[in-house]
Amino acid sequence: MSDTFDPRASYAPGLFAGKTAVVTGGGRGIGKAIAVGFAQLGANVVIASNAPEELETAAPDIEALGVECLALEVNIRDVASVEAFRDATVERFGAADYLVNNAGGQFQAHPLDISDNGWRAVIDLNLNGTWNVCSRFMRHMMERGEGSIVNLAHVFSFERGAPMFAHSGAARAGVVNLTRSLAPYLEERGVTINVLAPGTTISPEAAANYGMTVEEWRAQPSRARYADPEDMAAIVLFLCSPAARMLNGAVIVADAASTQFNWAARGTDDLFDEVQALFD
């Protein structure tokens, strides 16, 4: 973390005691921070990933917090794999109380450089994969009459588009619409479903994708603060807590106002100069 405060410590100890949280992409980065956050607050945790080496590293860290952890290798693009994932979760813990669809991925590319296979792969992973997991777990939650689902998107999911991530932007925009479309049906059975769209979040794995260390990335100039995975985890914990029971079909953009710095009608320099003048 960039400082000594862990925002996950804001919550009451034992908040999720006796519950089970399911986190896809739970072996590293934001997903692992979410899984650890649930464990810190007493929940048993199921982490799913298509990278078994990440599961092997993450599971002991979670179990060290005094809870049980089920680590499963899952391909969210494959329906049979997802159904086996759901069945193993229910068999082990009896229920899935919280589901976090964090698994996904994309690559930066000019739209003219995206191949048909590249387009389909990103759509299949981010949109179809999220649907596969939601559709297999939400009926279980609805039958129980309780539960929370959080789908992760990103700040390129909305009106301004995603010029360097056209495939991922389209897929994640679909996740936002899917979430809003499912919310009324889930609300009828006491289940909430919301979206978290993180801004720039720095983890060792994310930095490595750009050939940098965390320290090198943090040294890059930015007018908005960079997030740690723990910042995003704390928001997910809120969305699954009783404090968020009136949020359903909502979208939280957690980007420290970074998308507001480049307005179409005004330059960022003008905006920055006005803000700076308040402190001179």
C-alpha positions, -999 to +999 in steps of 0.1 A: +000+000+000+011+036-006+007+045+030+003+027+063-035+028+065-055-002+052-090+010+043-103-026+049-097-020+086-126+005+086-152-022+092-163-039+124-144-071+132-165-102+124-187-083+100-189-113+076-184-141+102-202-173+092-206-162+056-190-173+024-175-150-002-167-161-038-141-141-057-131-148-093-096-137-103-089-140-065-052-150-068-037-116-073-041-079-074-076-065-067-091-099-065-067-111-038-071-079-018-109-085-019-105-121-008-082-112+020-106-084+031-135-108+034-112-132+054-101-104+077-138-098+085-145-135+093-158-149+060-148-182+045-135-176+010-136-193-024-110-180-048-112-190-085-085-184-112-072-200-144-037-196-129-031-224-104+002-210-093-015-178-081-041-199-062-013-218-044+002-185-032-030-168-022-048-196-004-023-199+025-024-161+030-061-163+034-061-193+057-036-177+079-063-153+089-082-181+106-108-189+080-113-216+054-103-211+018-113-232-012-091-225-042-104-237-076-090-236-110-118-223-132-123-211-168-151-186-166-156-188-204-166-225-200-200-231-187-192-267-174-162-253-155-184-226-139-211-251-129-185-273-113-171-242-095-206-234-081-213-270-071-180-273-053-186-240-034-221-251-022-208-286-013-180-272+008-197-243+025-234-249+020-240-215+004-225-186-015-234-153+003-213-129-018-200-132-053-174-108-068-169-111-105-133-097-107-118-121-134-112-105-167-085-091-189-077-070-220-048-057-240-042-022-253-046-018-290-055+006-318-090-004-330-076-011-365-051-036-349-077-057-331-081-091-349-114-109-350-100-135-326-087-109-303-121-092-302-140-124-295-115-135-268-119-102-249-157-102-252-159-138-243-138-134-212-152-101-198-188-102-208-197-138-214-176-149-185-193-125-162-227-137-174-217-174-170-208-169-133-237-146-125-263-168-141-250-199-123-248-184-089-277-159-088-304-185-088-288-201-057-288-167-040-324-159-051-336-192-037-320-184-004-335-149-004-303-131+003-269-123-011-248-097-029-230-097-063-204-071-073-193-070-109-160-052-117-159-030-148-135+000-155-137+037-161-137+031-199-171+015-197-192+047-200-201+076-223-165+087-231-157+053-247-124+034-246-103+045-276-073+022-268-095-006-254-124-008-278-130-045-272-128-043-235-148-011-233-176-027-252-175-058-231-174-039-198-202-016-209-222-048-215-214-058-179-228-025-166-260-029-186-263-065-176-260-055-139-287-029-142-309-053-161-306-081-135-311-058-105-349-056-105-353-094-107-327-100-079-343-073-058-375-093-057-356-121-039-335-100-016-303-101-036-283-070-046-260-066-077-238-036-083-208-025-104-175-011-092-154+007-119-119+012-105-096+039-117-059+033-120-050+007-094-014-002-089-003-037-079+029-055-087+012-076-114-004-045-130+029-027-130+047-057-145+022-056-175+037-022-184+073-032-177+075-012-145+077-018-108+052-003-084+076+024-074+083+033-110+046+036-117+040+057-087+067+081-098+047+088-130+030+122-127-008+121-121-033+148-111-055+122-094-042+098-068-034+063-078-053+035-060-040+005-042-059-029-045-070-025-009-089+007-018-110-012-043-114-041-018-128-018+008-155-006-016-165-041-025-168-050+012-191-020+016-213-031-013-217-065+003-224-051+038-258-043+053-249-006+050-254-009+012-287-027+012-304+002-007-279+000-035-290-023-063-282-018-099-258+010-090-224+019-105-196+032-083-168+049-102-137+049-079-112+069-099-104+099-076-120+122-103-093+112-129-119+111-157-130+147-149-096+162-157-100+161-195-132+179-203-142+184-239-149+221-236-120+231-214-083+221-212-070+202-182-044+230-178-071+256-172-089+233-147-057+225-129-047+262-127-080+271-112-076+244-085-041+253-078-050+290-074-072+280-045-041+269-026-017+297-036 
